[in-house]
Structure formats: C-alpha cells, structure tokens
C-alpha cells in the first residue's frame, strides 16, 4: 500500500511533526553535548529510517560523565535504545489510523558493536589487539582524531574480566539434520511458486534532518 494512500497528501508535514517530537524526546533523554539527527520515510513501501550520529570525540566527552568507560558506553547505548523505541512507537501511530501495517527494525549501531567487542574479548574469542583492530576499522579516520577515546578503549579491554573457560566433556559429534525433540528428520520446506514481477510505481522519499543539536532543521523531498 502506498505511503500517500495511508497518510494522504501531507506526508511531508507529518514527517516533520514526527521529527520535532522525536527531537524533543532525544534532547531530554540522550546526555551528549552534540549529535545529528536524521529521519526519512519512503512512499510505496512505507519504509523509514531514523539515525542518531555523533563524532567520536563528542562521544568520549559523554562517556567521561560516567567515570567508568564501559559503564558510560552501556548507559549511553541504553539512552539511544530508549529514544529508538520512542521513535518506533510514534512512527506507527499515523499508519494505524489508516489501517496500514508498519514494521520496525532496530540496529544497535557503533555502541552495540563496541559492546560486542568487549563480550568477544571476555569469551576469549579474540584478543585485545584483535579487538582494537576491529575498533579502528569500525571508526575509520575518526579513530586517529580521538586518541583519548582509543586509549581508554584499549585500557578497558585489557582490564575487562575474562569468562572462565569451559572444558568439553564429550568429543565433537557431527551435527545431523534431526529434530531432537521428536527424533524425526526435519522436512525441507517446499519451494514457493514464483510470482509474476510487477513494476514498482514511482514514489517519493521525504527526509528531515539536523546536522547538529543546535543546527537548522532541513527538509528534502526526492522523486524516486
């Protein structure tokens, strides 16, 4: 169902109002000195995306407010997750009134990837040196511009407690295609019949963003 059919002709004003509400919630929840916000929704497939971005040096300042580096990452990620939940909840409300279904998918972003690096080091899956190489690849050129952040990250990785290693009590057994609950072999799903491909109609993408916390709000409508 087309986005315009769900919301009518004022999709741009609806998205702008949603952006303003989300931005207000972010300012009251996310304890960072600066960040950028972006929100876009596409007609036709009713798909949208929200993004919060911050330079590494600013993230380092925000983490410093919590004293402990790891605790700071966890706290800020929790705040980001909270504002993401708010956006997902608010974004669906205009569609519900028109009987249109919406699907919400969340990504953890760089903070989530950082937490996974700590978990991999704790489980002894990678070394601190390997984790730092992954972090440098994650942040790219910004890593060189924020040496304090990278130093604290390495120190925290070196100090993070490792999980106890578990010794295998049974030799490895080749995995079989069996359902252990019933003892029956799993049935392979039947291939679904191919459907005729119909061309997608032209539609619009509406983008609203602010490059910095106090920057000017911008709106753009793109014909796809």
C-alpha positions, 0 to 999 in steps of 0.5 A: 500500500502506498505511503500517500494512500495511508497518510494522504497528501501531507506526508511531508508535514507529518514527517516533520511533526514526527521529527520535532517530537522525536527531537524533543524526546532525544534532547531530554533523554540522550546526555551528549553535548552534540549529535545529528539527527536524521529521519526519512520515510519512503512512499510505496513501501512505507519504509523509514529510517531514523539515525542518531550520529555523533563524532567520536570525540563528542562521544568520549566527552559523554562517556567521561560523565560516567567515570567508568568507560564501559559503564558510560558506553552501556548507559549511553547505548541504553539512552539511544535504545530508549529514544529508538523505541520512542521513535518506533512507537510514534512512527506507527501511530499515523499508519494505524489510523489508516489501517496500514501495517508498519514494521520496525527494525532496530540496529544497535549501531557503533555502541552495540558493536563496541559492546560486542567487542568487549563480550568477544574479548571476555569469551576469549574469542579474540584478543585485545589487539584483535579487538582494537583492530576491529575498533579502528576499522569500525571508526575509520579516520575518526579513530586517529582524531580521538586518541583519548577515546582509543586509549581508554578503549584499549585500557578497558579491554585489557582490564575487562574480566575474562569468562572462565573457560569451559572444558568439553566433556564429550568429543565433537559429534557431527551435527545431523539434520534431526529434530531432537525433540521428536527424533524425526528428520526435519522436512525441507520446506517446499519451494514457493511458486514464483510470482509474476514481477510487477513494476514498482510505481514511482514514489517519493522519499521525504527526509528531515534532518539536523546536522547538529543539536543546535543546527537548522532543521532541513527538509528534502523531498526526492522523486524516486 
